[in-house]
């Protein structure tokens, strides 16, 4: 939802609040829906303590924090320009950031949210390297 200049102050406030909730949810995905492969090839969830407590530790797969920061920036720009966000906002400009970690079902979600019609083939190419399908 984009911030609108017109309208009453409550509408502006509600629009901005909803945008920031979306931003928080998106950036949190890089902490709370993230996995890594251990030396045996097992997928390990980054969490708040059960496995490792690394969900909010920037030094663990630091590039996921770069991805979250870029997503927050894109959300703020979209809000100011009154654009709707899109699924590819999860795609960092530098694809090298998408390495060393995996996100739970990210490919499924970006395909479902493909309102710009990038297509399954393109989105699969972009997001498959970090997609982890949770059984």
N, CA, C and O atoms as CSV, one atom per row, in Angstrom:
chain,resi,resn,atom,element,x,y,z
A,1,UNK,N,N,0.852,-1.177,0.000
A,1,UNK,CA,C,0.000,0.000,0.000
A,1,UNK,C,C,0.892,1.233,0.000
A,1,UNK,O,O,1.817,1.337,0.806
A,2,UNK,N,N,0.626,2.119,-0.861
A,2,UNK,CA,C,1.460,3.306,-0.989
A,2,UNK,C,C,0.910,4.456,-0.159
A,2,UNK,O,O,-0.303,4.584,0.009
A,3,UNK,N,N,1.790,5.279,0.352
A,3,UNK,CA,C,1.427,6.494,1.066
A,3,UNK,C,C,0.794,7.463,0.085
A,3,UNK,O,O,1.300,7.644,-1.022
A,4,UNK,N,N,-0.288,8.077,0.473
A,4,UNK,CA,C,-0.975,9.026,-0.405
A,4,UNK,C,C,-0.897,10.430,0.191
A,4,UNK,O,O,-1.153,10.617,1.381
A,5,UNK,N,N,-0.545,11.410,-0.631
A,5,UNK,CA,C,-0.472,12.797,-0.179
A,5,UNK,C,C,-1.852,13.339,0.188
A,5,UNK,O,O,-2.003,14.073,1.165
A,6,UNK,N,N,-2.852,12.970,-0.604
A,6,UNK,CA,C,-4.193,13.480,-0.350
A,6,UNK,C,C,-4.849,12.754,0.802
A,6,UNK,O,O,-4.286,11.815,1.366
A,7,UNK,N,N,-6.032,13.192,1.142
A,7,UNK,CA,C,-6.784,12.511,2.184
A,7,UNK,C,C,-6.504,13.102,3.550
A,7,UNK,O,O,-5.653,13.975,3.719
A,8,UNK,N,N,-7.249,12.596,4.518
A,8,UNK,CA,C,-7.098,13.117,5.870
A,8,UNK,C,C,-5.870,12.516,6.555
A,8,UNK,O,O,-5.250,11.586,6.038
A,9,UNK,N,N,-5.535,13.054,7.710
A,9,UNK,CA,C,-4.321,12.622,8.408
A,9,UNK,C,C,-4.431,11.173,8.878
A,9,UNK,O,O,-3.419,10.474,8.936
A,10,UNK,N,N,-5.632,10.705,9.215
A,10,UNK,CA,C,-5.792,9.312,9.634
A,10,UNK,C,C,-5.491,8.365,8.477
A,10,UNK,O,O,-4.845,7.337,8.677
A,11,UNK,N,N,-5.947,8.695,7.276
A,11,UNK,CA,C,-5.669,7.867,6.097
A,11,UNK,C,C,-4.169,7.814,5.832
A,11,UNK,O,O,-3.630,6.745,5.547
A,12,UNK,N,N,-3.487,8.957,5.924
A,12,UNK,CA,C,-2.039,8.995,5.732
A,12,UNK,C,C,-1.331,8.141,6.788
A,12,UNK,O,O,-0.428,7.364,6.475
A,13,UNK,N,N,-1.750,8.298,8.022
A,13,UNK,CA,C,-1.136,7.550,9.131
A,13,UNK,C,C,-1.364,6.056,8.953
A,13,UNK,O,O,-0.438,5.265,9.132
A,14,UNK,N,N,-2.589,5.658,8.601
A,14,UNK,CA,C,-2.892,4.239,8.412
A,14,UNK,C,C,-2.096,3.655,7.249
A,14,UNK,O,O,-1.610,2.527,7.331
A,15,UNK,N,N,-1.965,4.414,6.175
A,15,UNK,CA,C,-1.215,3.959,5.017
A,15,UNK,C,C,0.259,3.757,5.372
A,15,UNK,O,O,0.860,2.744,5.014
A,16,UNK,N,N,0.823,4.715,6.068
A,16,UNK,CA,C,2.218,4.609,6.483
A,16,UNK,C,C,2.438,3.469,7.461
A,16,UNK,O,O,3.448,2.770,7.390
A,17,UNK,N,N,1.498,3.282,8.372
A,17,UNK,CA,C,1.601,2.188,9.341
A,17,UNK,C,C,1.571,0.842,8.638
A,17,UNK,O,O,2.377,-0.036,8.944
A,18,UNK,N,N,0.653,0.673,7.703
A,18,UNK,CA,C,0.558,-0.593,6.977
A,18,UNK,C,C,1.824,-0.854,6.160
A,18,UNK,O,O,2.302,-1.986,6.097
A,19,UNK,N,N,2.362,0.188,5.539
A,19,UNK,CA,C,3.598,0.034,4.771
A,19,UNK,C,C,4.734,-0.428,5.678
A,19,UNK,O,O,5.502,-1.311,5.294
A,20,UNK,N,N,4.854,0.143,6.857
A,20,UNK,CA,C,5.933,-0.239,7.774
A,20,UNK,C,C,5.728,-1.648,8.340
A,20,UNK,O,O,6.703,-2.350,8.610
A,21,UNK,N,N,4.488,-2.063,8.522
A,21,UNK,CA,C,4.221,-3.443,8.936
A,21,UNK,C,C,4.688,-4.403,7.847
A,21,UNK,O,O,5.315,-5.423,8.135
A,22,UNK,N,N,4.379,-4.074,6.607
A,22,UNK,CA,C,4.844,-4.903,5.478
A,22,UNK,C,C,6.366,-4.932,5.422
A,22,UNK,O,O,6.953,-5.987,5.182
A,23,UNK,N,N,7.000,-3.812,5.636
A,23,UNK,CA,C,8.459,-3.724,5.622
A,23,UNK,C,C,9.051,-4.600,6.727
A,23,UNK,O,O,9.996,-5.352,6.492
A,24,UNK,N,N,8.495,-4.499,7.917
A,24,UNK,CA,C,8.985,-5.302,9.047
A,24,UNK,C,C,8.820,-6.794,8.763
A,24,UNK,O,O,9.728,-7.581,9.028
A,25,UNK,N,N,7.682,-7.178,8.233
A,25,UNK,CA,C,7.438,-8.587,7.912
A,25,UNK,C,C,8.437,-9.081,6.875
A,25,UNK,O,O,8.981,-10.178,7.005
A,26,UNK,N,N,8.677,-8.284,5.858
A,26,UNK,CA,C,9.625,-8.674,4.815
A,26,UNK,C,C,11.046,-8.805,5.329
A,26,UNK,O,O,11.730,-9.786,5.038
A,27,UNK,N,N,11.491,-7.813,6.096
A,27,UNK,CA,C,12.863,-7.880,6.602
A,27,UNK,C,C,13.020,-9.005,7.625
A,27,UNK,O,O,14.070,-9.645,7.687
A,28,UNK,N,N,11.998,-9.245,8.415
A,28,UNK,CA,C,12.048,-10.344,9.392
A,28,UNK,C,C,12.194,-11.710,8.723
A,28,UNK,O,O,12.744,-12.637,9.317
A,29,UNK,N,N,11.708,-11.835,7.504
A,29,UNK,CA,C,11.830,-13.118,6.799
A,29,UNK,C,C,13.298,-13.514,6.641
A,29,UNK,O,O,13.626,-14.700,6.667
A,30,UNK,N,N,14.182,-12.528,6.477
A,30,UNK,CA,C,15.603,-12.845,6.340
A,30,UNK,C,C,16.230,-13.315,7.648
A,30,UNK,O,O,17.331,-13.866,7.642
A,31,UNK,N,N,15.548,-13.105,8.762
A,31,UNK,CA,C,16.035,-13.615,10.047
A,31,UNK,C,C,15.314,-14.893,10.447
A,31,UNK,O,O,15.947,-15.850,10.893
A,32,UNK,N,N,14.007,-14.917,10.291
A,32,UNK,CA,C,13.206,-15.980,10.897
A,32,UNK,C,C,12.748,-17.073,9.946
A,32,UNK,O,O,12.168,-18.065,10.388
A,33,UNK,N,N,12.992,-16.916,8.662
A,33,UNK,CA,C,12.637,-17.959,7.686
A,33,UNK,C,C,13.891,-18.439,6.962
A,33,UNK,O,O,13.822,-18.887,5.817
A,34,UNK,N,N,15.022,-18.345,7.627
A,34,UNK,CA,C,16.304,-18.629,7.007
A,34,UNK,C,C,16.927,-19.910,7.547
A,34,UNK,O,O,16.810,-20.242,8.726
A,35,UNK,N,N,17.590,-20.612,6.640
A,35,UNK,CA,C,18.261,-21.878,6.957
A,35,UNK,C,C,19.674,-21.835,6.385
A,35,UNK,O,O,19.984,-21.016,5.519
A,36,UNK,N,N,20.519,-22.723,6.880
A,36,UNK,CA,C,21.825,-22.941,6.261
A,36,UNK,C,C,22.071,-24.442,6.225
A,36,UNK,O,O,21.430,-25.210,6.943
A,37,UNK,N,N,23.012,-24.847,5.376
A,37,UNK,CA,C,23.371,-26.259,5.275
A,37,UNK,C,C,24.591,-26.519,6.144
A,37,UNK,O,O,25.615,-25.849,6.009
A,38,UNK,N,N,24.476,-27.497,7.036
A,38,UNK,CA,C,25.643,-27.842,7.845
A,38,UNK,C,C,26.593,-28.733,7.045
A,38,UNK,O,O,26.324,-29.046,5.885
A,39,UNK,N,N,27.685,-29.135,7.653
A,39,UNK,CA,C,28.713,-29.903,6.936
A,39,UNK,C,C,28.220,-31.269,6.463
A,39,UNK,O,O,28.834,-31.878,5.586
A,40,UNK,N,N,27.107,-31.760,7.041
A,40,UNK,CA,C,26.534,-33.049,6.630
A,40,UNK,C,C,25.424,-32.874,5.595
A,40,UNK,O,O,24.828,-33.853,5.148
A,41,UNK,N,N,25.151,-31.632,5.219
A,41,UNK,CA,C,24.108,-31.366,4.241
A,41,UNK,C,C,22.723,-31.199,4.830
A,41,UNK,O,O,21.747,-31.084,4.089
A,42,UNK,N,N,22.620,-31.183,6.158
A,42,UNK,CA,C,21.332,-30.974,6.818
A,42,UNK,C,C,20.965,-29.500,6.806
A,42,UNK,O,O,21.827,-28.639,6.981
A,43,UNK,N,N,19.692,-29.209,6.602
A,43,UNK,CA,C,19.223,-27.834,6.654
A,43,UNK,C,C,18.939,-27.478,8.109
A,43,UNK,O,O,18.168,-28.166,8.777
A,44,UNK,N,N,19.551,-26.417,8.600
A,44,UNK,CA,C,19.418,-25.982,9.986
A,44,UNK,C,C,18.753,-24.608,10.006
A,44,UNK,O,O,19.212,-23.669,9.355
A,45,UNK,N,N,17.681,-24.511,10.755
A,45,UNK,CA,C,16.932,-23.252,10.875
A,45,UNK,C,C,17.687,-22.289,11.788
A,45,UNK,O,O,18.115,-22.664,12.879
A,46,UNK,N,N,17.845,-21.054,11.335
A,46,UNK,CA,C,18.405,-20.015,12.199
A,46,UNK,C,C,17.270,-19.532,13.089
A,46,UNK,O,O,16.264,-19.019,12.600
A,47,UNK,N,N,17.433,-19.697,14.379
A,47,UNK,CA,C,16.332,-19.392,15.288
A,47,UNK,C,C,16.822,-18.570,16.470
A,47,UNK,O,O,17.920,-18.015,16.445
A,48,UNK,N,N,15.993,-18.501,17.504
A,48,UNK,CA,C,16.332,-17.709,18.688
A,48,UNK,C,C,16.894,-18.545,19.830
A,48,UNK,O,O,17.028,-18.038,20.944
A,49,UNK,N,N,17.226,-19.805,19.588
A,49,UNK,CA,C,17.839,-20.546,20.675
A,49,UNK,C,C,17.747,-22.048,20.595
A,49,UNK,O,O,18.650,-22.730,21.079
A,50,UNK,N,N,16.706,-22.598,20.010
A,50,UNK,CA,C,16.532,-24.043,19.974
A,50,UNK,C,C,17.692,-24.713,19.254
A,50,UNK,O,O,18.262,-25.673,19.774
A,51,UNK,N,N,18.055,-24.231,18.072
A,51,UNK,CA,C,19.156,-24.802,17.296
A,51,UNK,C,C,20.471,-24.072,17.551
A,51,UNK,O,O,21.504,-24.696,17.793
A,52,UNK,N,N,20.416,-22.714,17.493
A,52,UNK,CA,C,21.670,-21.975,17.497
A,52,UNK,C,C,21.564,-20.528,17.977
A,52,UNK,O,O,22.582,-19.933,18.332
A,53,UNK,N,N,20.383,-19.956,17.997
A,53,UNK,CA,C,20.229,-18.570,18.432
A,53,UNK,C,C,20.772,-17.536,17.460
A,53,UNK,O,O,21.062,-16.409,17.862
A,54,UNK,N,N,20.916,-17.895,16.187
A,54,UNK,CA,C,21.546,-17.007,15.218
A,54,UNK,C,C,20.582,-16.136,14.426
A,54,UNK,O,O,21.037,-15.379,13.568
A,55,UNK,N,N,19.298,-16.200,14.661
A,55,UNK,CA,C,18.330,-15.472,13.833
A,55,UNK,C,C,18.656,-13.985,13.721
A,55,UNK,O,O,18.564,-13.417,12.632
A,56,UNK,N,N,19.031,-13.356,14.812
A,56,UNK,CA,C,19.303,-11.917,14.805
A,56,UNK,C,C,20.778,-11.587,15.004
A,56,UNK,O,O,21.112,-10.509,15.495
A,57,UNK,N,N,21.650,-12.498,14.632
A,57,UNK,CA,C,23.092,-12.277,14.762
A,57,UNK,C,C,23.663,-11.907,13.387
A,57,UNK,O,O,23.791,-12.770,12.519
A,58,UNK,N,N,24.005,-10.627,13.186
A,58,UNK,CA,C,24.464,-10.183,11.869
A,58,UNK,C,C,25.703,-10.899,11.345
A,58,UNK,O,O,25.875,-11.012,10.132
A,59,UNK,N,N,26.560,-11.378,12.221
A,59,UNK,CA,C,27.781,-12.029,11.742
A,59,UNK,C,C,27.526,-13.415,11.146
A,59,UNK,O,O,28.406,-13.978,10.495
A,60,UNK,N,N,26.348,-13.959,11.361
A,60,UNK,CA,C,25.992,-15.254,10.792
A,60,UNK,C,C,25.250,-15.018,9.481
A,60,UNK,O,O,24.085,-14.619,9.468
A,61,UNK,N,N,25.948,-15.271,8.391
A,61,UNK,CA,C,25.390,-15.052,7.057
A,61,UNK,C,C,24.998,-13.588,6.888
A,61,UNK,O,O,23.839,-13.247,6.653
A,62,UNK,N,N,26.006,-12.748,7.018
A,62,UNK,CA,C,25.821,-11.301,7.013
A,62,UNK,C,C,25.075,-10.791,5.784
A,62,UNK,O,O,24.373,-9.782,5.848
A,63,UNK,N,N,25.234,-11.499,4.660
A,63,UNK,CA,C,24.575,-11.052,3.432
A,63,UNK,C,C,23.054,-11.058,3.557
A,63,UNK,O,O,22.391,-10.308,2.839
A,64,UNK,N,N,22.480,-11.865,4.430
A,64,UNK,CA,C,21.020,-11.827,4.590
A,64,UNK,C,C,20.590,-10.501,5.218
A,64,UNK,O,O,19.484,-10.028,4.956
A,65,UNK,N,N,21.447,-9.896,6.043
A,65,UNK,CA,C,21.140,-8.580,6.596
A,65,UNK,C,C,21.250,-7.515,5.506
A,65,UNK,O,O,20.495,-6.543,5.507
A,66,UNK,N,N,22.189,-7.699,4.578
A,66,UNK,CA,C,22.279,-6.789,3.433
A,66,UNK,C,C,21.006,-6.872,2.593
A,66,UNK,O,O,20.491,-5.851,2.137
A,67,UNK,N,N,20.499,-8.092,2.388
A,67,UNK,CA,C,19.254,-8.287,1.639
A,67,UNK,C,C,18.086,-7.610,2.354
A,67,UNK,O,O,17.267,-6.947,1.717
A,68,UNK,N,N,18.008,-7.775,3.667
A,68,UNK,CA,C,16.926,-7.155,4.440
A,68,UNK,C,C,17.010,-5.633,4.375
A,68,UNK,O,O,15.991,-4.955,4.240
A,69,UNK,N,N,18.216,-5.105,4.469
A,69,UNK,CA,C,18.413,-3.652,4.392
A,69,UNK,C,C,17.961,-3.129,3.020
A,69,UNK,O,O,17.311,-2.087,2.931
A,70,UNK,N,N,18.306,-3.854,1.967
A,70,UNK,CA,C,17.910,-3.445,0.622
A,70,UNK,C,C,16.389,-3.518,0.447
A,70,UNK,O,O,15.796,-2.647,-0.190
A,71,UNK,N,N,15.763,-4.546,1.005
A,71,UNK,CA,C,14.303,-4.664,0.954
A,71,UNK,C,C,13.643,-3.487,1.677
A,71,UNK,O,O,12.661,-2.932,1.185
A,72,UNK,N,N,14.174,-3.106,2.836
A,72,UNK,CA,C,13.622,-1.965,3.573
A,72,UNK,C,C,13.747,-0.678,2.757
A,72,UNK,O,O,12.828,0.140,2.728
A,73,UNK,N,N,14.880,-0.511,2.102
A,73,UNK,CA,C,15.085,0.669,1.257
A,73,UNK,C,C,14.069,0.691,0.116
A,73,UNK,O,O,13.442,1.718,-0.144
A,74,UNK,N,N,13.910,-0.449,-0.563
A,74,UNK,CA,C,12.951,-0.524,-1.672
A,74,UNK,C,C,11.527,-0.236,-1.194
A,74,UNK,O,O,10.752,0.404,-1.905
A,75,UNK,N,N,11.184,-0.701,-0.005
A,75,UNK,CA,C,9.856,-0.443,0.557
A,75,UNK,C,C,9.653,1.050,0.799
A,75,UNK,O,O,8.599,1.599,0.479
A,76,UNK,N,N,10.665,1.701,1.363
A,76,UNK,CA,C,10.565,3.138,1.634
A,76,UNK,C,C,10.437,3.934,0.334
A,76,UNK,O,O,9.632,4.861,0.248
A,77,UNK,N,N,11.227,3.573,-0.672
A,77,UNK,CA,C,11.159,4.271,-1.960
A,77,UNK,C,C,9.788,4.069,-2.597
A,77,UNK,O,O,9.181,5.021,-3.089
A,78,UNK,N,N,9.299,2.826,-2.586
A,78,UNK,CA,C,7.975,2.546,-3.159
A,78,UNK,C,C,6.895,3.364,-2.464
A,78,UNK,O,O,5.987,3.888,-3.108
A,79,UNK,N,N,7.004,3.467,-1.154
A,79,UNK,CA,C,6.025,4.237,-0.380
A,79,UNK,C,C,6.055,5.708,-0.792
A,79,UNK,O,O,5.008,6.308,-1.034
A,80,UNK,N,N,7.242,6.284,-0.872
A,80,UNK,CA,C,7.363,7.698,-1.221
A,80,UNK,C,C,6.905,7.986,-2.651
A,80,UNK,O,O,6.362,9.056,-2.928
A,81,UNK,N,N,7.123,7.037,-3.552
A,81,UNK,CA,C,6.740,7.240,-4.950
A,81,UNK,C,C,5.327,6.745,-5.252
A,81,UNK,O,O,4.871,6.796,-6.394
A,82,UNK,N,N,4.641,6.266,-4.212
A,82,UNK,CA,C,3.283,5.751,-4.324
A,82,UNK,C,C,3.186,4.565,-5.266
A,82,UNK,O,O,2.211,4.424,-6.005
A,83,UNK,N,N,4.208,3.709,-5.236
A,83,UNK,CA,C,4.203,2.465,-5.995
A,83,UNK,C,C,3.829,1.329,-5.085
A,83,UNK,O,O,4.081,1.385,-3.881
A,84,UNK,N,N,3.237,0.306,-5.636
A,84,UNK,CA,C,3.010,-0.926,-4.881
A,84,UNK,C,C,4.310,-1.708,-4.874
A,84,UNK,O,O,5.066,-1.689,-5.845
A,85,UNK,N,N,4.561,-2.392,-3.772
A,85,UNK,CA,C,5.719,-3.279,-3.731
A,85,UNK,C,C,5.470,-4.479,-4.622
A,85,UNK,O,O,4.346,-4.700,-5.074
A,86,UNK,N,N,6.498,-5.244,-4.871
A,86,UNK,CA,C,6.349,-6.432,-5.696
A,86,UNK,C,C,7.239,-7.542,-5.153
A,86,UNK,O,O,8.150,-7.299,-4.362
A,87,UNK,N,N,6.962,-8.744,-5.586
A,87,UNK,CA,C,7.673,-9.916,-5.085
A,87,UNK,C,C,9.175,-9.809,-5.287
A,87,UNK,O,O,9.945,-10.265,-4.442
A,88,UNK,N,N,9.598,-9.218,-6.384
A,88,UNK,CA,C,11.029,-9.149,-6.656
A,88,UNK,C,C,11.750,-8.131,-5.774
A,88,UNK,O,O,12.969,-7.989,-5.872
A,89,UNK,N,N,11.021,-7.425,-4.920
A,89,UNK,CA,C,11.690,-6.586,-3.930
A,89,UNK,C,C,12.578,-7.433,-3.010
A,89,UNK,O,O,13.511,-6.918,-2.393
A,90,UNK,N,N,12.282,-8.730,-2.926
A,90,UNK,CA,C,13.114,-9.641,-2.146
A,90,UNK,C,C,14.425,-9.965,-2.857
A,90,UNK,O,O,15.332,-10.540,-2.255
A,91,UNK,N,N,14.528,-9.603,-4.122
A,91,UNK,CA,C,15.726,-9.879,-4.913
A,91,UNK,C,C,16.679,-8.700,-4.776
A,91,UNK,O,O,16.359,-7.598,-5.220
A,92,UNK,N,N,17.843,-8.910,-4.169
A,92,UNK,CA,C,18.790,-7.797,-4.057
A,92,UNK,C,C,19.370,-7.430,-5.419
A,92,UNK,O,O,19.429,-8.265,-6.322
A,93,UNK,N,N,19.792,-6.191,-5.560
A,93,UNK,CA,C,20.383,-5.751,-6.821
A,93,UNK,C,C,21.654,-6.544,-7.137
A,93,UNK,O,O,21.948,-6.817,-8.301
A,94,UNK,N,N,22.399,-6.908,-6.102
A,94,UNK,CA,C,23.609,-7.709,-6.280
A,94,UNK,C,C,23.284,-9.153,-5.918
A,94,UNK,O,O,23.175,-9.489,-4.738
A,95,UNK,N,N,23.130,-10.004,-6.921
A,95,UNK,CA,C,22.709,-11.382,-6.663
A,95,UNK,C,C,23.738,-12.186,-5.877
A,95,UNK,O,O,23.418,-13.269,-5.388
A,96,UNK,N,N,24.957,-11.688,-5.742
A,96,UNK,CA,C,25.943,-12.382,-4.915
A,96,UNK,C,C,25.502,-12.437,-3.450
A,96,UNK,O,O,25.963,-13.285,-2.687
A,97,UNK,N,N,24.611,-11.531,-3.070
A,97,UNK,CA,C,24.081,-11.569,-1.703
A,97,UNK,C,C,23.307,-12.854,-1.442
A,97,UNK,O,O,23.231,-13.316,-0.304
A,98,UNK,N,N,22.734,-13.430,-2.493
A,98,UNK,CA,C,21.907,-14.629,-2.344
A,98,UNK,C,C,22.781,-15.877,-2.353
A,98,UNK,O,O,22.734,-16.675,-3.289
A,99,UNK,N,N,23.569,-16.031,-1.314
A,99,UNK,CA,C,24.415,-17.215,-1.219
A,99,UNK,C,C,24.681,-17.538,0.253
A,99,UNK,O,O,24.753,-16.650,1.102
A,100,UNK,N,N,24.822,-18.821,0.522
A,100,UNK,CA,C,25.161,-19.262,1.866
A,100,UNK,C,C,23.978,-19.466,2.795
A,100,UNK,O,O,24.129,-20.039,3.874
A,101,UNK,N,N,22.807,-19.005,2.389
A,101,UNK,CA,C,21.611,-19.206,3.206
A,101,UNK,C,C,20.443,-19.550,2.289
A,101,UNK,O,O,20.499,-19.356,1.075
A,102,UNK,N,N,19.399,-20.060,2.899
A,102,UNK,CA,C,18.185,-20.468,2.182
A,102,UNK,C,C,16.988,-19.882,2.907
A,102,UNK,O,O,17.025,-19.669,4.119
A,103,UNK,N,N,15.913,-19.619,2.149
A,103,UNK,CA,C,14.690,-19.102,2.759
A,103,UNK,C,C,13.554,-20.085,2.547
A,103,UNK,O,O,13.361,-20.627,1.458
A,104,UNK,N,N,12.818,-20.295,3.610
A,104,UNK,CA,C,11.720,-21.262,3.601
A,104,UNK,C,C,10.646,-20.857,2.598
A,104,UNK,O,O,10.002,-19.818,2.744
A,105,UNK,N,N,10.462,-21.693,1.578
A,105,UNK,CA,C,9.380,-21.562,0.601
A,105,UNK,C,C,9.347,-20.232,-0.148
A,105,UNK,O,O,8.288,-19.841,-0.640
A,106,UNK,N,N,10.466,-19.528,-0.249
A,106,UNK,CA,C,10.464,-18.207,-0.889
A,106,UNK,C,C,9.992,-18.271,-2.333
A,106,UNK,O,O,9.274,-17.380,-2.785
A,107,UNK,N,N,10.385,-19.309,-3.064
A,107,UNK,CA,C,9.982,-19.415,-4.465
A,107,UNK,C,C,8.461,-19.517,-4.588
A,107,UNK,O,O,7.865,-18.866,-5.446
A,108,UNK,N,N,7.841,-20.318,-3.749
A,108,UNK,CA,C,6.379,-20.448,-3.749
A,108,UNK,C,C,5.727,-19.074,-3.543
A,108,UNK,O,O,4.799,-18.707,-4.264
A,109,UNK,N,N,6.216,-18.326,-2.562
A,109,UNK,CA,C,5.591,-17.048,-2.240
A,109,UNK,C,C,5.781,-16.005,-3.343
A,109,UNK,O,O,4.848,-15.262,-3.646
A,110,UNK,N,N,6.957,-15.936,-3.943
A,110,UNK,CA,C,7.136,-14.928,-4.995
A,110,UNK,C,C,6.328,-15.276,-6.242
A,110,UNK,O,O,5.861,-14.379,-6.944
A,111,UNK,N,N,6.158,-16.553,-6.523
A,111,UNK,CA,C,5.321,-16.940,-7.662
A,111,UNK,C,C,3.863,-16.572,-7.396
A,111,UNK,O,O,3.176,-16.093,-8.298
A,112,UNK,N,N,3.387,-16.789,-6.176
A,112,UNK,CA,C,2.014,-16.426,-5.829
A,112,UNK,C,C,1.782,-14.919,-5.886
A,112,UNK,O,O,0.673,-14.469,-6.173
A,113,UNK,N,N,2.830,-14.137,-5.613
A,113,UNK,CA,C,2.701,-12.683,-5.557
A,113,UNK,C,C,3.148,-11.997,-6.850
A,113,UNK,O,O,3.424,-10.798,-6.845
A,114,UNK,N,N,3.222,-12.728,-7.933
A,114,UNK,CA,C,3.772,-12.213,-9.193
A,114,UNK,C,C,2.763,-11.373,-9.962
A,114,UNK,O,O,2.336,-11.762,-11.049
A,115,UNK,N,N,2.379,-10.235,-9.415
A,115,UNK,CA,C,1.401,-9.396,-10.096
A,115,UNK,C,C,1.997,-8.674,-11.306
A,115,UNK,O,O,1.257,-8.217,-12.178
A,116,UNK,N,N,3.328,-8.566,-11.367
A,116,UNK,CA,C,3.963,-7.938,-12.518
A,116,UNK,C,C,4.167,-8.931,-13.663
A,116,UNK,O,O,4.629,-8.557,-14.741
A,117,UNK,N,N,3.824,-10.184,-13.425
A,117,UNK,CA,C,3.873,-11.227,-14.452
A,117,UNK,C,C,5.285,-11.458,-15.014
A,117,UNK,O,O,5.494,-11.502,-16.227
A,118,UNK,N,N,6.234,-11.604,-14.098
A,118,UNK,CA,C,7.589,-11.985,-14.513
A,118,UNK,C,C,7.587,-13.408,-15.050
A,118,UNK,O,O,8.371,-13.749,-15.936
A,119,UNK,N,N,6.701,-14.234,-14.508
A,119,UNK,CA,C,6.571,-15.607,-14.962
A,119,UNK,C,C,7.336,-16.592,-14.090
A,119,UNK,O,O,8.351,-16.259,-13.478
A,120,UNK,N,N,6.824,-17.793,-14.054
A,120,UNK,CA,C,7.392,-18.850,-13.211
A,120,UNK,C,C,8.842,-19.138,-13.598
A,120,UNK,O,O,9.691,-19.311,-12.723
A,121,UNK,N,N,9.133,-19.191,-14.895
A,121,UNK,CA,C,10.490,-19.520,-15.344
A,121,UNK,C,C,11.507,-18.497,-14.831
A,121,UNK,O,O,12.551,-18.874,-14.299
A,122,UNK,N,N,11.210,-17.229,-14.986
A,122,UNK,CA,C,12.127,-16.172,-14.547
A,122,UNK,C,C,12.283,-16.175,-13.029
A,122,UNK,O,O,13.401,-16.124,-12.516
A,123,UNK,N,N,11.164,-16.233,-12.313
A,123,UNK,CA,C,11.241,-16.219,-10.857
A,123,UNK,C,C,11.967,-17.455,-10.317
A,123,UNK,O,O,12.696,-17.369,-9.329
A,124,UNK,N,N,11.764,-18.598,-10.966
A,124,UNK,CA,C,12.466,-19.817,-10.551
A,124,UNK,C,C,13.963,-19.629,-10.742
A,124,UNK,O,O,14.751,-20.004,-9.874
A,125,UNK,N,N,14.356,-19.058,-11.860
A,125,UNK,CA,C,15.777,-18.813,-12.116
A,125,UNK,C,C,16.373,-17.900,-11.046
A,125,UNK,O,O,17.485,-18.139,-10.575
A,126,UNK,N,N,15.646,-16.867,-10.665
A,126,UNK,CA,C,16.153,-15.896,-9.701
A,126,UNK,C,C,16.178,-16.427,-8.273
A,126,UNK,O,O,17.144,-16.196,-7.546
A,127,UNK,N,N,15.114,-17.147,-7.856
A,127,UNK,CA,C,14.970,-17.500,-6.451
A,127,UNK,C,C,15.306,-18.947,-6.105
A,127,UNK,O,O,15.462,-19.268,-4.927
A,128,UNK,N,N,15.418,-19.821,-7.085
A,128,UNK,CA,C,15.690,-21.234,-6.813
A,128,UNK,C,C,16.967,-21.451,-5.995
A,128,UNK,O,O,16.983,-22.332,-5.136
A,129,UNK,N,N,18.038,-20.680,-6.229
A,129,UNK,CA,C,19.260,-20.925,-5.454
A,129,UNK,C,C,19.093,-20.788,-3.950
A,129,UNK,O,O,19.856,-21.393,-3.197
A,130,UNK,N,N,18.119,-20.010,-3.488
A,130,UNK,CA,C,17.948,-19.854,-2.035
A,130,UNK,C,C,16.659,-20.499,-1.520
A,130,UNK,O,O,16.372,-20.416,-0.325
A,131,UNK,N,N,15.883,-21.135,-2.389
A,131,UNK,CA,C,14.604,-21.720,-1.974
A,131,UNK,C,C,14.833,-23.015,-1.196
A,131,UNK,O,O,15.596,-23.882,-1.621
A,132,UNK,N,N,14.167,-23.129,-0.064
A,132,UNK,CA,C,14.190,-24.375,0.707
A,132,UNK,C,C,12.750,-24.770,0.974
A,132,UNK,O,O,12.042,-24.101,1.727
A,133,UNK,N,N,12.322,-25.852,0.357
A,133,UNK,CA,C,10.955,-26.334,0.549
A,133,UNK,C,C,10.882,-27.122,1.846
A,133,UNK,O,O,11.484,-28.187,1.984
A,134,UNK,N,N,10.153,-26.592,2.764
A,134,UNK,CA,C,9.985,-27.280,4.039
A,134,UNK,C,C,8.933,-28.350,3.860
A,134,UNK,O,O,7.809,-28.067,3.448
A,135,UNK,N,N,9.306,-29.602,4.177
A,135,UNK,CA,C,8.343,-30.711,3.987
A,135,UNK,C,C,7.114,-30.567,4.860
A,135,UNK,O,O,6.221,-31.413,4.815
